[in-house]
Amino acid sequence: MYENSSFEATLAAAAEEDAGLLGELKGAFGQSLRYQVDLLSRARCDGNWLVAAQRIRGLAASFHATELLHLADTALQSAPGDPVIIRELQDFLAQSGFA
């Protein structure tokens, strides 16, 4: 299940009282995450898979998205094209409202 308390707290701290900035941060995070998950889903070689998984991990770490961090770590240990982790990341996008 999607756990967002650390993520939401990080965004709230960054945006302070600016609701517009909060929306922009969420939008930028979601757009970047969707892009990286798409790249990961199309990667078939180790290099492309590794780069996309590392970028997802970097996003997760930067925004304290602990569940996403776990998924990225799983992707880093998975073989390129692994349908299980791709589906889990796509489910994360859908459950978190970024799909």
N, CA, C and O atoms as CSV, one atom per row, in Angstrom:
chain,resi,resn,atom,element,x,y,z
A,1,MET,N,N,0.841,-1.192,0.000
A,1,MET,CA,C,0.000,0.000,0.000
A,1,MET,C,C,0.872,1.235,0.000
A,1,MET,O,O,1.949,1.241,0.595
A,2,TYR,N,N,0.421,2.262,-0.652
A,2,TYR,CA,C,1.164,3.507,-0.783
A,2,TYR,C,C,1.231,4.237,0.542
A,2,TYR,O,O,0.198,4.553,1.131
A,3,GLU,N,N,2.433,4.508,1.015
A,3,GLU,CA,C,2.682,5.221,2.280
A,3,GLU,C,C,3.295,6.560,1.914
A,3,GLU,O,O,4.396,6.602,1.365
A,4,ASN,N,N,2.610,7.649,2.206
A,4,ASN,CA,C,3.059,8.938,1.709
A,4,ASN,C,C,3.382,9.971,2.780
A,4,ASN,O,O,3.615,11.129,2.432
A,5,SER,N,N,3.410,9.624,4.043
A,5,SER,CA,C,3.581,10.634,5.085
A,5,SER,C,C,4.938,11.331,5.005
A,5,SER,O,O,4.989,12.555,5.121
A,6,SER,N,N,6.024,10.612,4.813
A,6,SER,CA,C,7.338,11.238,4.702
A,6,SER,C,C,7.422,12.101,3.445
A,6,SER,O,O,7.959,13.208,3.469
A,7,PHE,N,N,6.882,11.575,2.356
A,7,PHE,CA,C,6.876,12.303,1.094
A,7,PHE,C,C,6.097,13.610,1.226
A,7,PHE,O,O,6.583,14.670,0.832
A,8,GLU,N,N,4.900,13.532,1.777
A,8,GLU,CA,C,4.065,14.726,1.939
A,8,GLU,C,C,4.720,15.730,2.888
A,8,GLU,O,O,4.653,16.937,2.655
A,9,ALA,N,N,5.347,15.242,3.948
A,9,ALA,CA,C,6.020,16.128,4.899
A,9,ALA,C,C,7.203,16.837,4.243
A,9,ALA,O,O,7.438,18.017,4.501
A,10,THR,N,N,7.934,16.137,3.412
A,10,THR,CA,C,9.066,16.740,2.708
A,10,THR,C,C,8.587,17.828,1.760
A,10,THR,O,O,9.169,18.911,1.704
A,11,LEU,N,N,7.530,17.542,1.020
A,11,LEU,CA,C,6.986,18.552,0.102
A,11,LEU,C,C,6.447,19.756,0.866
A,11,LEU,O,O,6.675,20.898,0.469
A,12,ALA,N,N,5.742,19.507,1.947
A,12,ALA,CA,C,5.183,20.602,2.741
A,12,ALA,C,C,6.298,21.483,3.318
A,12,ALA,O,O,6.163,22.705,3.360
A,13,ALA,N,N,7.376,20.876,3.752
A,13,ALA,CA,C,8.493,21.651,4.292
A,13,ALA,C,C,9.148,22.489,3.204
A,13,ALA,O,O,9.555,23.624,3.453
A,14,ALA,N,N,9.251,21.943,2.013
A,14,ALA,CA,C,9.877,22.674,0.910
A,14,ALA,C,C,8.998,23.830,0.431
A,14,ALA,O,O,9.506,24.896,0.084
A,15,ALA,N,N,7.691,23.619,0.413
A,15,ALA,CA,C,6.765,24.628,-0.114
A,15,ALA,C,C,6.330,25.629,0.941
A,15,ALA,O,O,5.813,26.699,0.618
A,16,GLU,N,N,6.541,25.278,2.205
A,16,GLU,CA,C,6.070,26.092,3.329
A,16,GLU,C,C,4.578,26.362,3.163
A,16,GLU,O,O,3.793,25.415,3.126
A,17,GLU,N,N,4.170,27.602,3.063
A,17,GLU,CA,C,2.742,27.942,2.969
A,17,GLU,C,C,2.279,28.191,1.533
A,17,GLU,O,O,1.144,28.616,1.319
A,18,ASP,N,N,3.127,27.938,0.568
A,18,ASP,CA,C,2.823,28.254,-0.829
A,18,ASP,C,C,2.145,27.062,-1.510
A,18,ASP,O,O,2.814,26.122,-1.940
A,19,ALA,N,N,0.820,27.108,-1.603
A,19,ALA,CA,C,0.067,25.996,-2.199
A,19,ALA,C,C,0.413,25.812,-3.677
A,19,ALA,O,O,0.430,24.689,-4.180
A,20,GLY,N,N,0.685,26.909,-4.361
A,20,GLY,CA,C,1.058,26.818,-5.769
A,20,GLY,C,C,2.369,26.080,-5.954
A,20,GLY,O,O,2.503,25.245,-6.849
A,21,LEU,N,N,3.337,26.393,-5.100
A,21,LEU,CA,C,4.631,25.719,-5.164
A,21,LEU,C,C,4.480,24.238,-4.821
A,21,LEU,O,O,5.121,23.385,-5.435
A,22,LEU,N,N,3.638,23.940,-3.848
A,22,LEU,CA,C,3.394,22.543,-3.489
A,22,LEU,C,C,2.848,21.774,-4.694
A,22,LEU,O,O,3.281,20.655,-4.968
A,23,GLY,N,N,1.913,22.365,-5.401
A,23,GLY,CA,C,1.362,21.729,-6.590
A,23,GLY,C,C,2.409,21.537,-7.677
A,23,GLY,O,O,2.442,20.502,-8.343
A,24,GLU,N,N,3.260,22.537,-7.853
A,24,GLU,CA,C,4.323,22.436,-8.857
A,24,GLU,C,C,5.315,21.338,-8.497
A,24,GLU,O,O,5.747,20.581,-9.367
A,25,LEU,N,N,5.678,21.246,-7.228
A,25,LEU,CA,C,6.613,20.207,-6.794
A,25,LEU,C,C,6.036,18.810,-7.017
A,25,LEU,O,O,6.718,17.916,-7.518
A,26,LYS,N,N,4.774,18.637,-6.640
A,26,LYS,CA,C,4.126,17.336,-6.856
A,26,LYS,C,C,4.053,17.008,-8.340
A,26,LYS,O,O,4.310,15.877,-8.750
A,27,GLY,N,N,3.701,18.004,-9.135
A,27,GLY,CA,C,3.602,17.789,-10.582
A,27,GLY,C,C,4.938,17.419,-11.198
A,27,GLY,O,O,5.016,16.504,-12.019
A,28,ALA,N,N,5.990,18.126,-10.805
A,28,ALA,CA,C,7.325,17.842,-11.338
A,28,ALA,C,C,7.798,16.451,-10.908
A,28,ALA,O,O,8.378,15.711,-11.704
A,29,PHE,N,N,7.546,16.105,-9.649
A,29,PHE,CA,C,7.911,14.778,-9.160
A,29,PHE,C,C,7.176,13.705,-9.964
A,29,PHE,O,O,7.790,12.752,-10.445
A,30,GLY,N,N,5.871,13.863,-10.106
A,30,GLY,CA,C,5.074,12.878,-10.836
A,30,GLY,C,C,5.498,12.744,-12.282
A,30,GLY,O,O,5.590,11.632,-12.801
A,31,GLN,N,N,5.758,13.860,-12.940
A,31,GLN,CA,C,6.171,13.830,-14.340
A,31,GLN,C,C,7.515,13.114,-14.492
A,31,GLN,O,O,7.683,12.280,-15.382
A,32,SER,N,N,8.453,13.440,-13.632
A,32,SER,CA,C,9.761,12.804,-13.691
A,32,SER,C,C,9.660,11.307,-13.395
A,32,SER,O,O,10.292,10.488,-14.064
A,33,LEU,N,N,8.869,10.965,-12.400
A,33,LEU,CA,C,8.714,9.556,-12.050
A,33,LEU,C,C,8.055,8.774,-13.185
A,33,LEU,O,O,8.501,7.678,-13.524
A,34,ARG,N,N,7.010,9.325,-13.765
A,34,ARG,CA,C,6.360,8.647,-14.905
A,34,ARG,C,C,7.354,8.412,-16.031
A,34,ARG,O,O,7.390,7.333,-16.622
A,35,TYR,N,N,8.154,9.417,-16.324
A,35,TYR,CA,C,9.144,9.315,-17.400
A,35,TYR,C,C,10.158,8.213,-17.109
A,35,TYR,O,O,10.467,7.405,-17.985
A,36,GLN,N,N,10.673,8.177,-15.889
A,36,GLN,CA,C,11.671,7.169,-15.542
A,36,GLN,C,C,11.083,5.762,-15.510
A,36,GLN,O,O,11.748,4.808,-15.916
A,37,VAL,N,N,9.857,5.621,-15.038
A,37,VAL,CA,C,9.212,4.301,-15.050
A,37,VAL,C,C,8.988,3.853,-16.494
A,37,VAL,O,O,9.147,2.673,-16.807
A,38,ASP,N,N,8.623,4.777,-17.370
A,38,ASP,CA,C,8.467,4.443,-18.785
A,38,ASP,C,C,9.800,3.981,-19.379
A,38,ASP,O,O,9.854,2.971,-20.081
A,39,LEU,N,N,10.871,4.722,-19.096
A,39,LEU,CA,C,12.192,4.314,-19.589
A,39,LEU,C,C,12.574,2.941,-19.049
A,39,LEU,O,O,13.097,2.103,-19.783
A,40,LEU,N,N,12.315,2.716,-17.783
A,40,LEU,CA,C,12.625,1.422,-17.183
A,40,LEU,C,C,11.837,0.311,-17.873
A,40,LEU,O,O,12.374,-0.764,-18.139
A,41,SER,N,N,10.576,0.573,-18.158
A,41,SER,CA,C,9.741,-0.465,-18.768
A,41,SER,C,C,10.190,-0.804,-20.192
A,41,SER,O,O,9.907,-1.893,-20.692
A,42,ARG,N,N,10.885,0.123,-20.839
A,42,ARG,CA,C,11.367,-0.128,-22.203
A,42,ARG,C,C,12.819,-0.590,-22.245
A,42,ARG,O,O,13.304,-0.986,-23.305
A,43,ALA,N,N,13.518,-0.547,-21.119
A,43,ALA,CA,C,14.931,-0.930,-21.067
A,43,ALA,C,C,15.081,-2.444,-21.193
A,43,ALA,O,O,14.379,-3.212,-20.535
A,44,ARG,N,N,16.003,-2.848,-22.042
A,44,ARG,CA,C,16.265,-4.274,-22.204
A,44,ARG,C,C,17.733,-4.604,-21.961
A,44,ARG,O,O,18.097,-5.777,-21.879
A,45,CYS,N,N,18.568,-3.595,-21.847
A,45,CYS,CA,C,19.976,-3.864,-21.550
A,45,CYS,C,C,20.275,-3.399,-20.125
A,45,CYS,O,O,19.570,-2.561,-19.563
A,46,ASP,N,N,21.324,-3.958,-19.568
A,46,ASP,CA,C,21.697,-3.647,-18.191
A,46,ASP,C,C,21.926,-2.155,-17.972
A,46,ASP,O,O,21.486,-1.606,-16.962
A,47,GLY,N,N,22.608,-1.492,-18.905
A,47,GLY,CA,C,22.945,-0.084,-18.737
A,47,GLY,C,C,21.726,0.812,-18.652
A,47,GLY,O,O,21.631,1.643,-17.748
A,48,ASN,N,N,20.794,0.658,-19.575
A,48,ASN,CA,C,19.589,1.487,-19.577
A,48,ASN,C,C,18.721,1.204,-18.354
A,48,ASN,O,O,18.157,2.118,-17.753
A,49,TRP,N,N,18.623,-0.059,-18.000
A,49,TRP,CA,C,17.841,-0.451,-16.817
A,49,TRP,C,C,18.442,0.181,-15.567
A,49,TRP,O,O,17.723,0.749,-14.745
A,50,LEU,N,N,19.751,0.081,-15.428
A,50,LEU,CA,C,20.445,0.607,-14.258
A,50,LEU,C,C,20.270,2.126,-14.137
A,50,LEU,O,O,20.006,2.635,-13.048
A,51,VAL,N,N,20.415,2.841,-15.242
A,51,VAL,CA,C,20.273,4.299,-15.213
A,51,VAL,C,C,18.865,4.695,-14.779
A,51,VAL,O,O,18.707,5.561,-13.918
A,52,ALA,N,N,17.848,4.078,-15.359
A,52,ALA,CA,C,16.462,4.419,-15.005
A,52,ALA,C,C,16.167,4.069,-13.552
A,52,ALA,O,O,15.533,4.853,-12.846
A,53,ALA,N,N,16.616,2.911,-13.100
A,53,ALA,CA,C,16.379,2.502,-11.704
A,53,ALA,C,C,17.100,3.433,-10.732
A,53,ALA,O,O,16.554,3.770,-9.681
A,54,GLN,N,N,18.318,3.850,-11.069
A,54,GLN,CA,C,19.051,4.771,-10.212
A,54,GLN,C,C,18.374,6.139,-10.154
A,54,GLN,O,O,18.358,6.778,-9.102
A,55,ARG,N,N,17.823,6.586,-11.264
A,55,ARG,CA,C,17.113,7.868,-11.272
A,55,ARG,C,C,15.844,7.794,-10.434
A,55,ARG,O,O,15.509,8.751,-9.735
A,56,ILE,N,N,15.143,6.684,-10.495
A,56,ILE,CA,C,13.963,6.499,-9.652
A,56,ILE,C,C,14.387,6.494,-8.182
A,56,ILE,O,O,13.720,7.088,-7.335
A,57,ARG,N,N,15.484,5.830,-7.893
A,57,ARG,CA,C,15.988,5.794,-6.522
A,57,ARG,C,C,16.369,7.198,-6.053
A,57,ARG,O,O,16.094,7.567,-4.911
A,58,GLY,N,N,16.994,7.971,-6.921
A,58,GLY,CA,C,17.365,9.333,-6.574
A,58,GLY,C,C,16.158,10.213,-6.279
A,58,GLY,O,O,16.174,11.000,-5.333
A,59,LEU,N,N,15.113,10.079,-7.090
A,59,LEU,CA,C,13.865,10.808,-6.829
A,59,LEU,C,C,13.293,10.421,-5.473
A,59,LEU,O,O,12.908,11.274,-4.674
A,60,ALA,N,N,13.247,9.124,-5.237
A,60,ALA,CA,C,12.676,8.631,-3.981
A,60,ALA,C,C,13.473,9.136,-2.781
A,60,ALA,O,O,12.892,9.570,-1.786
A,61,ALA,N,N,14.775,9.083,-2.871
A,61,ALA,CA,C,15.616,9.525,-1.764
A,61,ALA,C,C,15.493,11.029,-1.547
A,61,ALA,O,O,15.438,11.489,-0.406
A,62,SER,N,N,15.451,11.788,-2.617
A,62,SER,CA,C,15.361,13.247,-2.514
A,62,SER,C,C,14.087,13.703,-1.830
A,62,SER,O,O,14.080,14.709,-1.120
A,63,PHE,N,N,13.001,12.957,-2.048
A,63,PHE,CA,C,11.703,13.356,-1.513
A,63,PHE,C,C,11.246,12.471,-0.355
A,63,PHE,O,O,10.097,12.561,0.076
A,64,HIS,N,N,12.130,11.625,0.149
A,64,HIS,CA,C,11.820,10.749,1.285
A,64,HIS,C,C,10.582,9.885,1.027
A,64,HIS,O,O,9.750,9.690,1.914
A,65,ALA,N,N,10.476,9.379,-0.189
A,65,ALA,CA,C,9.376,8.482,-0.557
A,65,ALA,C,C,9.855,7.044,-0.295
A,65,ALA,O,O,10.394,6.388,-1.186
A,66,THR,N,N,9.653,6.577,0.925
A,66,THR,CA,C,10.264,5.325,1.368
A,66,THR,C,C,9.788,4.098,0.588
A,66,THR,O,O,10.594,3.221,0.277
A,67,GLU,N,N,8.517,4.022,0.273
A,67,GLU,CA,C,8.036,2.864,-0.492
A,67,GLU,C,C,8.655,2.856,-1.884
A,67,GLU,O,O,9.054,1.804,-2.384
A,68,LEU,N,N,8.734,4.024,-2.506
A,68,LEU,CA,C,9.349,4.122,-3.828
A,68,LEU,C,C,10.832,3.780,-3.758
A,68,LEU,O,O,11.370,3.165,-4.679
A,69,LEU,N,N,11.484,4.166,-2.694
A,69,LEU,CA,C,12.899,3.838,-2.502
A,69,LEU,C,C,13.082,2.315,-2.459
A,69,LEU,O,O,14.014,1.776,-3.056
A,70,HIS,N,N,12.200,1.650,-1.762
A,70,HIS,CA,C,12.250,0.185,-1.702
A,70,HIS,C,C,12.039,-0.422,-3.093
A,70,HIS,O,O,12.749,-1.351,-3.478
A,71,LEU,N,N,11.078,0.097,-3.838
A,71,LEU,CA,C,10.821,-0.408,-5.191
A,71,LEU,C,C,12.023,-0.172,-6.099
A,71,LEU,O,O,12.376,-1.036,-6.901
A,72,ALA,N,N,12.647,0.987,-5.976
A,72,ALA,CA,C,13.829,1.284,-6.797
A,72,ALA,C,C,14.972,0.328,-6.458
A,72,ALA,O,O,15.668,-0.153,-7.353
A,73,ASP,N,N,15.163,0.056,-5.175
A,73,ASP,CA,C,16.200,-0.894,-4.777
A,73,ASP,C,C,15.920,-2.280,-5.343
A,73,ASP,O,O,16.839,-2.985,-5.760
A,74,THR,N,N,14.654,-2.665,-5.354
A,74,THR,CA,C,14.276,-3.952,-5.942
A,74,THR,C,C,14.577,-3.962,-7.432
A,74,THR,O,O,15.078,-4.953,-7.962
A,75,ALA,N,N,14.270,-2.853,-8.112
A,75,ALA,CA,C,14.560,-2.756,-9.544
A,75,ALA,C,C,16.057,-2.863,-9.813
A,75,ALA,O,O,16.478,-3.501,-10.779
A,76,LEU,N,N,16.848,-2.244,-8.964
A,76,LEU,CA,C,18.303,-2.300,-9.142
A,76,LEU,C,C,18.834,-3.723,-9.037
A,76,LEU,O,O,19.871,-4.043,-9.617
A,77,GLN,N,N,18.136,-4.572,-8.308
A,77,GLN,CA,C,18.567,-5.959,-8.131
A,77,GLN,C,C,17.880,-6.907,-9.122
A,77,GLN,O,O,18.171,-8.103,-9.143
A,78,SER,N,N,16.975,-6.373,-9.935
A,78,SER,CA,C,16.219,-7.195,-10.874
A,78,SER,C,C,16.871,-7.190,-12.252
A,78,SER,O,O,17.688,-6.327,-12.572
A,79,ALA,N,N,16.492,-8.163,-13.044
A,79,ALA,CA,C,16.982,-8.243,-14.414
A,79,ALA,C,C,16.238,-7.245,-15.296
A,79,ALA,O,O,15.058,-6.982,-15.062
A,80,PRO,N,N,16.899,-6.689,-16.295
A,80,PRO,CA,C,16.218,-5.778,-17.218
A,80,PRO,C,C,14.953,-6.413,-17.795
A,80,PRO,O,O,14.951,-7.566,-18.225
A,81,GLY,N,N,13.885,-5.628,-17.788
A,81,GLY,CA,C,12.612,-6.104,-18.327
A,81,GLY,C,C,11.770,-6.895,-17.349
A,81,GLY,O,O,10.718,-7.408,-17.732
A,82,ASP,N,N,12.191,-7.014,-16.101
A,82,ASP,CA,C,11.449,-7.788,-15.105
A,82,ASP,C,C,10.021,-7.250,-15.000
A,82,ASP,O,O,9.821,-6.132,-14.524
A,83,PRO,N,N,9.035,-8.022,-15.432
A,83,PRO,CA,C,7.657,-7.516,-15.445
A,83,PRO,C,C,7.062,-7.292,-14.058
A,83,PRO,O,O,6.145,-6.487,-13.901
A,84,VAL,N,N,7.572,-7.993,-13.059
A,84,VAL,CA,C,7.021,-7.860,-11.704
A,84,VAL,C,C,7.312,-6.474,-11.143
A,84,VAL,O,O,6.399,-5.804,-10.660
A,85,ILE,N,N,8.576,-6.028,-11.197
A,85,ILE,CA,C,8.907,-4.730,-10.626
A,85,ILE,C,C,8.338,-3.599,-11.472
A,85,ILE,O,O,7.969,-2.553,-10.937
A,86,ILE,N,N,8.263,-3.792,-12.762
A,86,ILE,CA,C,7.641,-2.762,-13.610
A,86,ILE,C,C,6.179,-2.589,-13.218
A,86,ILE,O,O,5.698,-1.463,-13.091
A,87,ARG,N,N,5.478,-3.690,-13.029
A,87,ARG,CA,C,4.069,-3.634,-12.625
A,87,ARG,C,C,3.929,-2.988,-11.241
A,87,ARG,O,O,3.004,-2.208,-11.014
A,88,GLU,N,N,4.829,-3.304,-10.331
A,88,GLU,CA,C,4.774,-2.701,-8.991
A,88,GLU,C,C,5.001,-1.186,-9.051
A,88,GLU,O,O,4.347,-0.430,-8.333
A,89,LEU,N,N,5.910,-0.752,-9.892
A,89,LEU,CA,C,6.150,0.685,-10.044
A,89,LEU,C,C,4.947,1.372,-10.701
A,89,LEU,O,O,4.567,2.476,-10.313
A,90,GLN,N,N,4.357,0.715,-11.688
A,90,GLN,CA,C,3.152,1.276,-12.317
A,90,GLN,C,C,1.991,1.327,-11.326
A,90,GLN,O,O,1.211,2.280,-11.333
A,91,ASP,N,N,1.876,0.325,-10.490
A,91,ASP,CA,C,0.859,0.338,-9.432
A,91,ASP,C,C,1.111,1.476,-8.449
A,91,ASP,O,O,0.172,2.134,-8.003
A,92,PHE,N,N,2.386,1.708,-8.110
A,92,PHE,CA,C,2.738,2.820,-7.227
A,92,PHE,C,C,2.286,4.136,-7.849
A,92,PHE,O,O,1.698,4.978,-7.171
A,93,LEU,N,N,2.562,4.310,-9.137
A,93,LEU,CA,C,2.126,5.534,-9.826
A,93,LEU,C,C,0.613,5.706,-9.741
A,93,LEU,O,O,0.124,6.796,-9.447
A,94,ALA,N,N,-0.112,4.648,-9.994
A,94,ALA,CA,C,-1.570,4.719,-9.970
A,94,ALA,C,C,-2.098,4.994,-8.567
A,94,ALA,O,O,-2.966,5.848,-8.389
A,95,GLN,N,N,-1.588,4.284,-7.579
A,95,GLN,CA,C,-2.068,4.449,-6.199
A,95,GLN,C,C,-1.713,5.806,-5.619
A,95,GLN,O,O,-2.425,6.323,-4.758
A,96,SER,N,N,-0.622,6.382,-6.084
A,96,SER,CA,C,-0.187,7.664,-5.539
A,96,SER,C,C,-0.785,8.840,-6.294
A,96,SER,O,O,-0.573,9.992,-5.916
A,97,GLY,N,N,-1.535,8.558,-7.363
A,97,GLY,CA,C,-2.163,9.629,-8.121
A,97,GLY,C,C,-1.259,10.273,-9.161
A,97,GLY,O,O,-1.578,11.346,-9.673
A,98,PHE,N,N,-0.135,9.638,-9.482
A,98,PHE,CA,C,0.791,10.189,-10.466
A,98,PHE,C,C,0.653,9.560,-11.847
A,98,PHE,O,O,1.348,9.953,-12.784
A,99,ALA,N,N,-0.241,8.584,-11.972
A,99,ALA,CA,C,-0.405,7.894,-13.265
A,99,ALA,C,C,-1.076,8.782,-14.283
A,99,ALA,O,O,-1.292,8.363,-15.421
